[in-house]
Amino acid sequence: MRKVVWVALMVLLSVALFANLVVYSSVDEANARKILNAFEAETGIKVDFVFLSSGPALARIEAEASNPQADVWFGAPMANHIVAKDRGLTQPYKTLSVYGISSTFFDAEGYYHPIYMNPLGVGINTQVFEMLKADYPVSWQDLLSPAFNRMIQYPNPQSSGTAYALLTGLIEIYGEEGAIAFLRDMAPNIQTYTQSGTGPSKAVGPGQVAMGIQFTPAFFQFMEEGYPVKVVFPEEGVPYEIASVSIIKGAKNLSDAKKLVDWVTSKAGQQQVVSQKTFFYPIRSDVDFGALQPLSTIKLLSVDEQWAAENKTRLVERWVNEVLPY
């Protein structure tokens, strides 16, 4: 009798544990809460989420593969979801919500879908530009002007994925030799190479530098807070990152997991990405971008992520040896 009661209690506990949709979120905690709370409000589906950065999330999903403890992996760049797919950790789901979204943003087999994207941009402090009596940059070449001596920050690719995205994006424009030459020519204008990918924005906001180069959300956050900041996207094009969502293989709450994918890629879900002031770029063109510059006006550069991964050590070493000393 006791054994029967114990088994019944365990079943009830299991049902309670998985009654809600369980999400491992690699979106920062504050913005994940904004987006997932909006999902709950619109669908009535309760979400329990645990914040895990990309590497730990992938490791945990792999460790739990025989008995998944979450239904969805929410966030982390697309490359991480490609790895999860290749390792058999996720399952396909083809949602009709992807219609209207660029096919480069999602997996044709349905293993991963986009949540948002962030283009890399140049944040400028307009008050500093007024003091310098300088024109706003239009192209990457404009950043080489002697007027900007020690007035630019961008991250160090030894520690920052953002900086490596800049390097590989410039290779798409100029070729490898041309990109290294460009960064070397820009070196006299660099005040410091920050360790963090969001470090430059912290100097641009209060006017400690004229310009910073990084992914754009922090710049837009400063604009919202009233700082004299503007974002420009060089006309030659900019690289971008895509945060993705995947359904974990063996998800115990598969129905609601599919609904989250449907919602976050839909027009309604994408509007919430903007309306909740995450300052992430939506991946649909049919939503109100608010203060964000429409993607249709930004030239985006696609980088071969497999090539970028295979050549990262070599390219970062070239940056250290051929750019950093200048």
N, C-alpha and C positions, 0 to 999 in steps of 0.2 A: 504493500500500500504506500509506504513511504517513498519507494522508488517511483511509483506512478506519479505521486504528487511532485516529486523533484523534477521528473521529466516534463510535467505540465508547466511547472514554473519556468524551466529553461526555455520552453517553447514560447511562453508568454513574453519572457525577457527578450528573446530573439525577435519576436514580432514588434515589440516596442522599440528595440534598437534600430530596426530598419523601417519603421513606419514613416520616417521622414527621409527626404532625399539627402544623401550624404555626399558632400562635395569636398575634394581636396583642391584648395584654391591657391594658385600661384600668382593671382592678381593681388596687389597689395591689399592688406586687410581692410583699410578704410573704403577703398573703391569697390572691393568685392562685396562688402556689406551694402553699399549703395545699390549696386546692380542686382544682387540676389534678393534684397528686400523688395525692390520693385517687381521682381519676378513673383515673389510670394504674394504681394498685394494684388497683382493682376490675375494670378492663376489660383490662388488659395493653396498652393502646394508649399508645405513647410520644408525648409532647408536647414540642415546642420552642416556647417563648413569648418574645415580646419585649414589654417594657413600654413603652406609649406612652399619654400622657394623651389625653383625648377629641379635642381639636382636631388635634393631630399625627397621631393614628391615622386620623381621617377623611381628612385631607389625603394621607396616604401611601396609603391604600386607593384613593383617587381617582387619584393619580398612577400607580399600578400597575394600573389597570383593564384595560389591554390585555394585561397579563401578570402576573396576581396572584401575589404572593410569599407569601401566607398563605391559610389556609383559613377561619379563623374570626376574627370580632371579638368579643372577650369582655370585657364590662363597658362602661362609659359609660352615662349616663342614657338613657332611652328616646327622648327627643327627638332625640338624635344618630343613633339607628338609624332613626328616621323619615326624617331627612334622607338617610341612606345609601340607604334604600329608594326615596325620591323621585328620587334621582340615578341609580338603576339600578345601584348598586354591590353589591347583595346579591341573594340568590336565596331563593325560598320553600321551606319544608319544614314540612309539617304532622306534628307528632309526637303520638302518642296520649298521651304523658305529660302533656299540658296538661289532661287531664280531672282535675277536682278543683281547678283553679286558676281564680281569678276572671278572667273574660273581659276585664276592664279592664287586666290585666297583660300581655297578649300581642296580637300582630297576628292578626286572624282569617284573613288570607291566608297566614300562616306566615313572614313575612319576619323577624320578631324575636320572641324569647321571653325570659321573665324569668329572672334568676339569683338575685337577692335584692332585697329592698326595705328601705328605712330610713325609719321614721317620724321626724318631727321631735318632739323632746320637751324637757321642762324638767328639767335635771339639778340636784339640790339637794345641798348638803353638810349632812348631818344634824347634825353637831356645831355648825355655825353656827346652825342653826335652834334647837337647844337653848339656845344662848346668847341668842338673840333672843326665846326663849319664844314662837315663832310656830308657827301651824298650817301643815302642808304645803298648798300650793295645790291646789285642785281645778279651778278654772276660770281662764281667761285673766284675768278681772277681778280675781282674787286677787293678781295681780302688780302691781296699782296701789296696794296698801296702803302707806301712809307708813312702815310698819315696815321696808320694804325699800329705804329711801333709799340710793342709790349702792351697792346690793348685788346688781345683776343685770348680766350681760354678754350681748350678742348681737352677731353680726357686722354689718359695714357692707355694705349692699347695693350700694355702689359697687364693691366688690371681691369680694364673696362671693355665689355662687349660693345658698348656704344661706339667707342673709339675704333674698334676693329670694323664695325659696320661703316664708319666713315671711310676708313682705308679701302675696304673692298668696293664701296660705292664709287670712290674716286678712280679706282682701277677700271671700273666700267666706263668711265668718261674718258680717261686719259691713257689707259693701258698701265701696266705695272710700272714701267720706267717713268712714265709721265706723272703718275700719282706720287711716287717717291720724290720726284723732282719738285712737284707742286708743294708738298708738305715741307720739303727742305727750304724752298723759297719763302714759305710763309713763316718759318721758324723765327726770324727776327721780330715778327709781330706777336709772338706768343708770350704772354705774361707768365703763365704756368700751365703745365699739363696736370690736370686734376686726377686723383686716384679714382674718384667716383664718377659714374656716367652722368649724374645730375649735378655734379659740382659746379660747372660753369654757370648755371642759372642762378646759383647763390651769389655769384659775383656780379652778374648782369643786373639783377634786380635793384640792388642799392647803388649801382653806378661805379663799382670798383674796376670794371672793365667796360669797353665799348661793346664788345660782342662775345658771345659764347656759342659753341657748336655742340648740339646734343639732340636727343629726341624731344619733342615739343611740349608734352603736358605741363612740365614745371614752368615753362615760359608763360603759357596761357593762365596758369594759376596766379602768377605774379601780376599779369594784366588784370585779372578779375579782382585782385586785392588793391588795385589802384597804382601799381608801380608804372613808371614811364617806360614800358617795354613793348616792343613790336617784334613780330616774327616774319622773317623773309625766307623764301625758298629759292635758292639759286636756279637760274633758268636752264642750266645744263642738266639738272635733275638731282634728286636726292634719294638715298636708300631709305628703307623703312623696315619696321618690325611688325609682325602679325602675332597677336596673342590668340591662341586657339583653345578649343574645347573638344574633349574626346569622351566617349562612353567607355568605361572600364569593362573589360571582358569578364563576364560572370556577375555583372551588376545585379543586385538583389531588388532594386527598385527601377527596373528597366523602363517601364511605362513613363514615369515622371522624369527620368533621365532624358528620354526622347523629347518630352515636352519642353525641357529646359533648352535643348538644342534648337527645337522649333522656334521657341520664343526669342532667344538671344540673337538669332540670325534674321528674325522677322523685322518688318518695318517698325512695329510697336516696340520690340525689344531694343532695336538700334536707336530709336528715338530716346529711350530711357538712358542709354549710354551717354547721350549728349545732355539730356535734361537733368540728370543727376549730378552734373558738373564734375565728371571724372576727368574731363579735358583730354580724353582719348578720342581718336578719330573713329567715327562709325565706318563700317565697311559697305554700307549701302549708299547710293547716290540719291535715293528718294526720301530722305529724311531732312529735317530742318537742322542745319549744321550750327545754328546759333552764331556765336562769335568766331567759330572756326572757319578758316578759309576752305572753300569746297575743294575736294580732291580733284575735281575735273580741271582745276586751274594749276595743279601741281604736277610737275613731271616726275614720275616715280621710276626709280631704277631697280630692276630685278637682278639679284645676284644669285649665282649658282651656289646654293648653300653647301652642297656636297664638296665642291671645289674649295669653297671658303674654309670648311672644316679641315680638309686635307692639307691646306697650305698655311694654316694659321701660324704655326710655330715659325716657319720660314719667313713669312711676311712680317711678323712682329720683330723678329731678329733684324730684318732689314731696317725697320723703323728705328730700332734702338741704335744700330750702327751708323745709319746714314741720315737720320733726321734729328734725333735727340741731341747730338753733340753741337748742333748749330744754334 
